Amino acid sequence: MTYANAAETYRRNQILSASPEKLIVLLYDGALQQLGRAKNALHSGGKSQSAEIGIALGKAMAIVGELRGSLDIERGGDIAGNLDRLYDYCLDQIFATNVERNPQVIESPIKVLRTLKEGWDAVIAV
């Protein structure tokens, strides 16, 4: 078994055995990882890594879309509504980063998602 296969098996097992709360944290981790990749590529020239940037931003948008799609607005009340607006804002900023290729724009969704993840980390740790 190669390292890549072992790492993939570990990730798959981590996801399959995770609680719903842990899955949310894993989604935040994934989105932040992809945004970090895009940010690094943007800071190191951008144009030569255009495909890498687009792929990373697309994956981040898909993850944020999953987080947004999992909201139950009726049962979640104000919290779900506020999260919906935050996710919408993040999606807009990620899209703008993809269009403008401006590394400054990506900072905002990173900050929002990192703050939300920290909140979930605190909930799970209790």
Beta strands, then each sheet from edge to edge (+ up, - down):
end
